[in-house]
């Protein structure tokens, strides 16, 4: 995963100016906190690149589809 510092890698929404959730990678952070996801309320989740890869793999496999469907 390539580091971007303070520039977001992805924005999850993007249809408004309300502070949409964003994904960041901080190469200067400790390995266990390198990936950061912020929400539109100012909270954040930090995880390792390995944990993030696992999250992406689960999403790709469909393991999170039921969760996403129930949130709608």
C-alpha positions in Angstrom: 0.0 0.0 0.0 1.5 3.3 -1.0 1.5 6.1 1.6 -0.1 9.4 1.0 0.4 11.3 4.3 -2.4 13.8 4.7 -4.1 13.4 1.3 -7.1 11.1 1.3 -6.9 7.9 -0.8 -10.7 7.7 -1.1 -13.8 9.6 0.0 -16.9 7.6 0.7 -19.8 9.8 -0.4 -18.5 12.8 -2.2 -21.9 14.2 -3.0 -21.9 16.9 -0.5 -19.7 19.2 1.6 -20.6 17.7 4.9 -17.3 16.1 5.8 -17.8 12.7 4.2 -15.8 9.6 5.5 -12.3 9.4 4.1 -9.5 6.8 3.9 -5.9 7.8 4.6 -2.6 6.0 4.8 0.1 7.7 7.0 3.5 6.2 6.3 5.0 8.0 9.3 2.5 6.3 11.8 3.3 3.1 13.7 2.6 0.0 11.6 -0.5 -0.9 13.7 -2.1 2.5 13.1 -1.0 3.3 9.5 -4.4 3.1 7.9 -7.0 5.7 9.1 -10.7 6.0 8.3 -12.4 9.2 9.4 -16.1 9.7 9.6 -18.2 12.8 9.2 -18.4 13.4 12.9 -14.7 13.7 13.5 -14.1 10.2 14.8 -11.5 7.8 13.3 -10.5 4.2 13.2 -6.8 3.3 12.9 -5.6 -0.1 11.8 -2.6 -1.9 10.3 -2.3 -2.4 6.5 -2.8 -6.1 7.1 -6.1 -5.5 8.9 -7.2 -3.2 6.1 -6.3 -5.9 3.5 -8.4 -8.4 5.4 -11.3 -5.9 5.5 -11.1 -5.4 1.7 -10.8 -9.1 1.1 -14.0 -9.7 3.2 -15.8 -7.0 1.3 -14.8 -8.4 -2.1 -15.8 -11.9 -1.1 -19.3 -10.7 -0.2 -19.0 -11.4 3.5 -20.2 -7.9 4.3 -23.1 -7.8 1.9 -25.7 -8.7 4.5 -24.5 -5.9 6.8 -24.6 -3.4 4.0 -28.1 -4.5 2.9 -29.5 -4.2 6.5 -28.1 -0.7 6.8 -30.2 0.6 3.9 
